[in-house]
Amino acid sequence: MVRNIVALSIMLFAGLMPVNAQSYKVPVSEADEPMQKGEFEPTWESLRTYEVPEWFRDAKFGIWAHWGPQCVEGSGDWMARELYMEGSWKYQYHRDKYGHPSEFGFKDILPFFKAENWNPEQLVKFYAEECGAQYFFALGNHHDNFDLWDSRYQEWNSKAIGPHKDLLEGWAKAAKKAGLPFGISFHADHAWTWYEPSRRFDLKGEKRGVKYDGWLTKKDGYKPNADGTDKWWKGLDPQKLYAQDHDFSDRTWDNGAIHSQWGWENGACLPTKDYVTNFYNRTLDAINRYDPSLIYFDVTVLPFYPVSDAGMKIAAHMYNKGKGANGKTDRVVFGKILTDEMKEALVWDVERGAPNKIMERPWQCCNCIGDWHYNTDVYEKGRYKNAATIAKLLVDIVSKNGNMLLSVPLRADGTPDEKELAIMKEFGAWMKINKESIVKTRPWRIFGEGPIANADIKINAQGFNDGQYTKAGSEEIRFTQSKDGNVVYVTALAWPKDQSVKVRALSEGNTLCPQNIKKIELLGYGKVKYERTADALTVSLPTPINNIMPVIKVTLK
């Protein structure tokens, strides 16, 4: 996942202006994959007529298999970039285990990604039935530029190399069988700048000055050794993977520069029309073939925005592909770092965080139980989010009109580890009892009360403030309500030590809740005693019935 700096306001302002293809520096070609025609055009004026489908508003919780060849080494996210950063621990780990990046780069990791124990049907069934997932996401490609399907436009793909399987096909079939809407995430648009370290070389040591394998081209794929053997990747072009046949971006040796250049600004080398069109073709190929209900981009706004219309056309294509029962599109496209106007056209995605208020339009938080790609250090040191933290984040997000998409990373063989399974089973047990306070609910008049609810918590770039919410205790309350408004769900984000919960917003005579109370229940337990005064509604609870938190169901007259 990207950790970029917020896009420049000038760029965003320019992006809101209705524009045609000629206004973009790098217009995409539709020669191979024409954009689906229909209600939506690739302009903000047209896309802003989008209405978020009701099924997504109801869903609230999805699970994501953020899984690909970068899981092989178990060194975590962005390893395909950082193995080329001399002095980093990922560089050292890769060099110690596999070899120097001039001789053994990321391309050579790909055959080790075998997915030999992958059972998509079993996994998705577990996510749906045991964890409460209402939709499922798979990784289509990451910044490593490797397509996880039988790609027509990328020869470096999972059908040709590694697993020799069409992974998206397997995931799509499993999601359909489980009755879950299927989503695909696409991240490969940024390989252009993300892989620039693959063209570096060591600055010290015995390999000083020896270029890394990001310089290789197709002609280097056939080099007979003394025994007459060939390179394993003979016939493939490394530049179709690394995408480095271009000028360097400004400050290319600055490892952090990519974050300020994520919106193709501040000296980022602009992509060519061929490169932009290739990503566009690959994305439409996957959309047309696997018919996802949701697509996600790890970008500022949309892919290649604002230098190209590629992302705008992908969004219009996606919306035009879907028709719900009400005649409106039933598809969802996510974007990050959006203006208020852009949030009318796309569903806003917040990475590892949340706004501290109810949002008028539905939005999503993408988060992860550990690292984005599988990380053995997280496993060995017990640094996964526990079940209580996952539930706490979910409840907070839903109270603000959001959904949570949770990544549960898989090992390279296609399996979660036993710690992840235990966490998800505990969370799932809580969800089975308390699901009615999450799924198909709507925000109440306020999202919550308590020290954190009353604090001014800012979003950092595209999110990254979830640590504030994990600190919440029993004094922190969150609200949701049934669609008809007859039930208010009150969740204390931890079990109170004195076995009572005080809810100020439901006090007698409070304008937030002028109705009388018919009954109060603790989900998973039954009716409980309560007292309603001008100060607060005080609910008496039994001994904790789970290790996570209580959900109180308040039925109004």
N, C-alpha and C positions, 0 to 999 in steps of 0.2 A: 504494500500500500504506500501511497505517496504522502509525504509530509511537507507539502509546499507552502510557500508564503502567499498570502492573499493577493489576488490579481489586482492590477492597477485599475483605479476607478475610470481612467480615460478609456481603457480597453472595454470595460463593461458598458460604459455609456455608448460607445460606438456600436457595441453588439446589439443594443436595443433598437437601433434604427432599421426599418425594413430595407433589406438589401437584396439584390439579385446576384447571380453567380459571378457576373463580371466585376462586382465590387470586391471580391476576395483576391488576395495575392496568389493563392494556390487553389483554383477551382478544381473540383473532382470531376472525373470522367464517369459517365453512366453507360459507356459503350458495352461493357460486359454484364453489368448488373443494374438494370434500370430501376429507378426508385418507383415503388408502388404508388400509383395515382389514386386519389381519393379526396376525402374531405380536407386533409391537411396539406399545406404547402410548406416548403422549407424556409419560412420567414417567422420572425417572432410574432408578428401580427396574427398569423394563422395559428401557430402553435399555442398561443395564449388563449385560444378558445377551448383548450383541452379541459376535460373534467375527470378527476381521479375516479376510477371505477369503484363501485360500492364493495366489491369483493375484497379489494385491497384495504379499504378502510376497516373492514371487518376482521381481516386476517391477523394483524398485530405482531405475529412472530414467525420468522423464517429461519432456516438453517442453511449454511453455505459450506460447501466442500471446496475450500481455497487450497487446491491440490494440483501439483504438477511436478515437473522434474527438479525444481529447486528444493524439493523435499528430500532428495537423495542423500545429500550430505548431512541433513539434520542440523544445519547451522542457522536456520531461520530465514527471515524475509530478506529479499534483495541480494541473496548470495551470488547470483549470476553477475551482478555488477561489482560487488565488493570483493570477490575473489581476485579482481584485477587491481585492487588498491593496496599497493605495497605497504607493509607495516600493519595492516589491519589483521585482526585475529582470524577473519574468514579467509584472507589471503594465505596466512600461515597454515591454517588447518588444511586448506585445499592443497597447498604445495607439499605439506608433509605426507598427506594421504594419497594424493593422486599424481602430483608432479607440478613442475613449473608452468605457469599459464602461457608461456611461449610454446610449450610442447603438448600441454594437456589443458585445454580451456573448457568453457561451459559446453561447447558442442560435444565434447568427449564424455560428458556426464550423461547425456541423453540416453545412450544404450543401457545405462544402469537403472533407468526409470522403467520398471517392468510391470508394475501394478498386478503382480502375480496372485495376490490374495484378495483382490478387489471384488466385492459382491454388491453392486449398486442396489439391487432389489432389496437385499437384506438391510442395508444401511438406511435407505430412504424409508422403508417400513418402520424401522426403529425410530427414526426422527419423527415420523408422523404419529405413530401409535404410542410410543413411550415417552416422547419429549414434548409433544403438543405442537409441533411445527405445522403451520398452515400454508407454507410455500417452501420451495427448495431451490437453491442456487448452485450452479456448478461453474467452475472456472473454464472459460473458453480459451483464453490465452492470457499470459501475464506479460510484464515488461520484457521478459526473456524472449518473446517473439515466437514461441513454439506453440503451434495450434494443437489443441487436444481433441481433434476430430479428423476425419478423412477429408482434409481441406483441399479444395480445388485450386487455391491460389497461394498456398504455402507448402513447399516440398518438405520443410522441416515440421513434421506433424506426427501425432501419436499412432497413426495407422502405419506409417512408413518406418518409424524408428521407435525403439523402446518397447512399449507394451504391444505394439502392432494391433491395437484395438482402437475403434472409434469410441472414445470415452464419452463424448457428448451424447451419442446415440444411446449408450447404455444408461446414462443418467436420465435422459428424456423418457425412455421407456419405463424406468423405475418410478419416476415421478408420476407419470400417467397412471400406472398400476396402483399407486398409493393414493391417487386422487388429489395430488398437490399441483397447483400452478408451478410451472417450471421457469426458472430464470437463468440467464447466462451473463457472466461478467467478462468484459473485453478490456484489456490493459495494454495491448501491444503497440498502440499508436506512439507511445513514448520510447520505444526501443531506439529510435533515431538518436536521441540525446543520452538516454539511459545507459547505453552500451559504449559510450565514448571511452571510458577507462580501458576497454579491451584493446585499444590502440596505443596504450602506454608501454612503458618498459621499466625495468628496475633502475633505480638511481644509485644503487650501491650493491655490493656483493659480487659473487662470481658470475652472475648473469646480467651484470650492469650493461645497459644499452641494448639488450636483446629484446626485440619487439614481441609483444604478446600476440596471440593468434587472431585478434580482431582485424589484423591486416590481411589475412588469407583470402584468396579468391578461388574460383572454381578450378583454375589451371593448376593450383597447388594440390588438388585432390588426388593426383596420380603421381606419386614419387616412389619408384621402386627402391626398396632397400637392398642390402647385399644379398638377402635370400630370395629376392624377387617378389616379396609381398607388397600389397598396395595399402594405401590409406583406407580405413573402414568407410569413410564418407566419400569415396570416389563417386563422381557423378553429381554430387550435391555441391551447391555453391554456398560457402560459409557466409558470404555477404547477404544471402537471402535470410540468414538468421541474425547476424550481427548488425546489418544495415549501416555500415560505416564507410561507404563509398561517397563521402561528402566532406565538406570543410568542417573543422572543429568549431564548436561554440566558443564564445568568449569565456575565459577562465576555465577551460576544459580540465585543467589539472586541479582545480578547486573542487573537492568532493562535495561541498555543500552548495555549489552554484546552481545545481539542477533544480533546487527548490524554488529559487527566485525566477527561474526560467520555465517553470512548468506550464505557464500560459503562453509559451512561445515568445516571451518578451525578454528584455535585459540581455540581449546578445545571444540568445539561442539560435543555432543554425536552423533556418527554415527548411522544412521538408520539401521534397520535390513533388510534382504532380503524380509521378509514377508511384512514389511511396504512399502518398495519401490515398490514391485510388486503390492500391493493393489492400490497405487496411479496410477501406470501404467495401471492396469486393468480398473480402473474407468475412466481414461482419454480416453483410446481406446474405451470403452463402449460408451461414449458420442460422440466421433468422428464418430464411426460406425453408431450410431443411428440417429444423427441429422445432419450429413454431413456438418459441418461448413467449410466455405472458409478460415477462419482465426482462429488461436488459440494464446493465450497470456499467458505468464508465468511471475509471479512477482518474478523473481529469478536472480541470477548472471548466465548468459549464458543460461543454461537449467536446468530442475528439477534434483536435486541430483548430478549435475555436480560439481566436477570431480570424485566423489567417486563411481558413478554408471553409467551404460550405459542406464538407463531408459529414460532420456530425449533425448538422441541421437536416440533411437529407436522410440520414439513418433514422433520426427521430420521426420524421414525417412518414418514412417507409414503415416503421414499426407501428405507428398509430393507425395507418391506413390498412394494415394487415388484419386488424382485429375489430370485430363487431360484437358488442354485448346484446343482451336481451332488449335493452332500451334503445338500440340503434346507435349508441355511442361506442367509441373504441373501448375495449376492455383491457388494453395494454398499458404498461408502465415503463417509463424511461427515467432513470435517475441522473442527476447532475449535482456537482459540488460547487460551493462558493457562488451562490446565485443571488442576483438582486431580487427584490420583491416582485418585479414584473416577470423575471425568468421563472420564479416559483409558480407562476400561473401556467407555464408551458411544460415544466418538468417537475418531477417529484424531487424535492430537496433531500440530498443525502448528507448526513453529518457523521464524520468518522470518529469513533471512540468518544462520543460526547453528545450533548443535548443543549438546546436553548433552555433558559430558565423561565419559560412562560408557555402558555397554550398557543400553539400556532393555528392560524385560521385554516390553513390547508394541510392535509395529511403530509407527513414527511417520514423519513427513515433514518435510524442510526445503524450504521454497520460497525460491528464490534467483533472481538475475537476472544475465545476462551484462553488463548495463550499468545503466541506469535502468529503472524499471518501464515507463513509457511512453517511446516513442522520443525520444531526446535528441540533437540534432545536435552539441551541445557535447561529449558523451561520444565521439561519432564523430570529430569533428575533432581532439580532443586525445588520442585513442588511450587512453581510459580504460576500455575493455572489459576484463573478465577474460580472460586468455589461456587457451589450451587446457590448459596444465599446472595452472593454478589450478582450473579446473573439475574436472579429473580428481582433483586432490588433495582437494577438498571432497567429491566423490562417494565416494571410497575411505574417507575418515574417517567419513562419514555411514553408509555401509553396514556398516562395522565395528561400529557401535553399534546395529544393528537398524533402521536408517532407510532411507528412500527419498529421492531428491532430485528435486524438480520445478524445472526450469530454464526461466526465461522468456527467450526470444529476441525482443526487441521488433521490430515491423515498422514501416516507414514508413507514412504515411497511405495510400499507394497499394496497400499490401498486400504489400510486398516487404521482405526483409532487405537490409541494405547489404553491400557486398563484404567489408568487414572481419569482420562477423559470420559470413558464409559461410566465410571462410578459417579462422576460429577453430574453427567447428563441424566443418569437414572434417578439421582436424588432430586434434581431440578424437575424432572418429568413427573415424579411422584407428587411434588407440590403442585405442578400445573394441572394434573388430573383432578385434584380437589378444588382448585381455585380458578380454573380456566374461565368460568363464567364472568369473573371480574376483569378479564383481559379481552378475550375474543368477542367480537360483535358489540363491544361497548363504545361509548363516546365520552369525550371529556365532560366533566361537570362544570359548574360555574367558576370554580377556581381549581387549579391543578393540585394544590397542596398547602400545607401549613407546617411551620417549623423553621429552625435556624437556616437550613439550606434553602428552603423555599423562599425565605425572605431575603436571601443574600443576592448580591449583584454579581452573578457568575458569568464571565465572558466566554465566548467561543474563541479558540485560538486557531486561526486559519480556517480549515474545514472541520474543526471539532476540537478533539484532544483536551476535553475538560472532564472526562468521566471519573477521574480520580476524586473529584469533589463530591460526587454522588455516592461513591462506595463507602464514604465515611458516615453515612446516615445511620442514625440510631432510632430507638423506639419513639422519640419525641417528634420524628419526622413522619408526617402523614401525607398520603397521596389519595386522590379521589378519581373514580370513574363512575359512569352511570349507564343504566340500561338504555336502549334506544328510545323506549317510551317514556323515560324519565321517572318511572315509578320506583326504581331501586337505585340507591347510591351505595357504591362499594367503597369502604374505608379501609385502607391498608396502612398499618404501622410498619415501618421498614425494619423493625426488629421486635422481638418479644419484650414487652416491658417487665422490668424486674418486680414491680409491685402488682402485676397481673391486672392492670387497669389502663385503659386508653382514654385520654381526654381529647375531645374533638371540638374546638372552638367554633368552627364554621357551622356546626349543627346545634348550637345552643338554642334555648327557647327564645323565640322572638327574633332570631337572626334573619335578616332579609335574604340571605343566601338560601335559606330553607324555611319558608313560611309554613310548609305543610306539617301536619301531625305525623307522628311515627306510628305505624301499625305493628311492626315487630322488628326485632334485631336478632340476627343469627351469626354465629361464627362458622364460616364454611368448613366443612369436614367434621363438625361437632354438633351443632344444633343451636337452639335458643339460648341466649345468655341474658343476664340481668343488666339493666341500665338505669341511669338517672339523667333526666334532662332539666337543666337549670338555665338561668340567664347567663351563666358563666360558660358552661360547656355541656356537651353530651359526654357522660362518663360511662364507659362500657366495662363491665367486669368480665375477665377472661379466666378460663381454667388453666391448669398447668399446661405449658406448651405442648401442642400435639404434633409439631414437626420441628426441624432444626433451622427453619428459615424465617418465617414471619406470619402473623395472623392477618386474615382478610375478613372484615366485618361487613355483613350484608344488612343494609338498612332499608326496609320496605316502608314506603310512605303511603299514607291514606289519600 
